[in-house]
Each structure stands twice: as C-alpha cells, then as structure tokens.
Amino acid sequence: MNKPLVAGIAAILASLSFAAIAPAQASDFVARCVAISSNDTLPEGMSQADLEAGCACLAAAAEADPAVAADLEPALSIEDYEARMASVGPAGQAALSSCSP
C-alpha cells in the first residue's frame, strides 16, 4: 500500500478522533463550571440559563486558547468564590470579563 496514502489516512483519523474528544471536554468544562458556580449566589437578575451561557463562553475561550484553559481549569475545583477568583490568571480573567453578561 502507498505509504503517503496510509500516513494521510492516519492523520485524518487522528484529527477525527481529536474532534470527537474536544466537544466532550468542552461539555465537561461547562458542567463543572455550572456546578461550581451554582454553589455561589447568582448576581441579581442572572438566571441559570445566563450562568450556563457564560460557562459555555468560557469553555469556548479555553478550547481556543491554552493559556485561558491553564488559568481556568484549576479554579473549577475551588469551592470558595473569593479564592477561586483569586486563583485565575490574567488570560482567564480576560475571558471572564469577555464572557460576563
């Protein structure tokens, strides 16, 4: 069999498997974000749907930029709101600002 053809098929299969994983990771991020944020008192006028949309926005930002992901991921395991926000680095803070309603 043609080696370049086999390598091309392998590359396509690898990219398809990564594409299948990315949405699962994003939905996991959203679920974890909603769960940890639901422990907080939502700001007045903010609904559960707003929270879910904000978390989806953050997941998209994290998927697009590894620096945002690195800044936000650790915060998803910190229960205390103040400590969680203090742990987020500059790229994550920028994403939080851009995803706020």
N, C-alpha and C positions, 0 to 999 in steps of 0.2 A: 504494500500500500504506500502511497505517496506520503513521505514524512511531513512536508509542509501542510498537506491537507489534514493529516492527523493532528498536527500541532494547532491548526486553525480550529478544528472541531473541539479540541480540548479547551482552547481559550474561550470559545463560545459557551461551552457547557459550564466552565468555571464562572463566567460572567453571569450566566443564568442562575446559577446557584447563589451567587452573592446578591443578585437582585431579589431572589426569593427570601433571603435572610434579612435584608435591610428593612422591609416593611414590618417584619416580626419584631425586630429590635426597636423600631420606632413605636410600634403599638405597646411594647413592654415599657418603653420610656414614658409614654403617655399615661399608661395605667399606674406606674409608680409615682409619677408626678401628681396625678389626680389624688391618689391615695394619701401621699404625704401632705399635700396641700389641703385636703379635706380635714385634716387634724387642726387646721388653723381656722380662725373666724374669718369668713369671707368679708371683704370690704362691702360697705353698704351699696346696694344696687348691683352687686355682682352675683350672677346666678351660677348654678352648677354647669350649665352649658358654656358660660363665659370661661369658667375655670378649665373645662375640657378643651375649649378652643385655644386658650393660652398655652396649655400643656402641649397641644398638637403643634402650635407655632414653635415652641421651644424644641420639640423633637425634630422638627424640620431644620431648625438652625443648627442643632447638634449633629444631625446627619450630614449637613452641608459643610460644617467646619469642625475639624478635630479639636481645635482649641476651645470651642464652645462646649463640645462634649466633655472634654477633660475638666472644664470648670464646673459643669453642672452635675455630672454623674455622682461625684462623692456627696453632694448636697442631698441627693434623693434618699439617703439613709439617716439623715439628721432630723430627729423629731422636733427639736426646739426651733421655732421660726427665726429668732434673732441669730442663733448660732448657725443655722442653715444659710441665711442671707450673708452672714459674715464670712462664710467659707467659700463663697462664689468669687472666682477670679474676674479680671476685667472683661474678658471675652464673654463670659457668662452673664455678667452684669449688663453688658451692651445688649445681649439677646433678651434678657428680662425686660429691659426698657423698651425694646422694639416690639415685644410681644404683649406688652401691657395694654389693656383697653383704654 
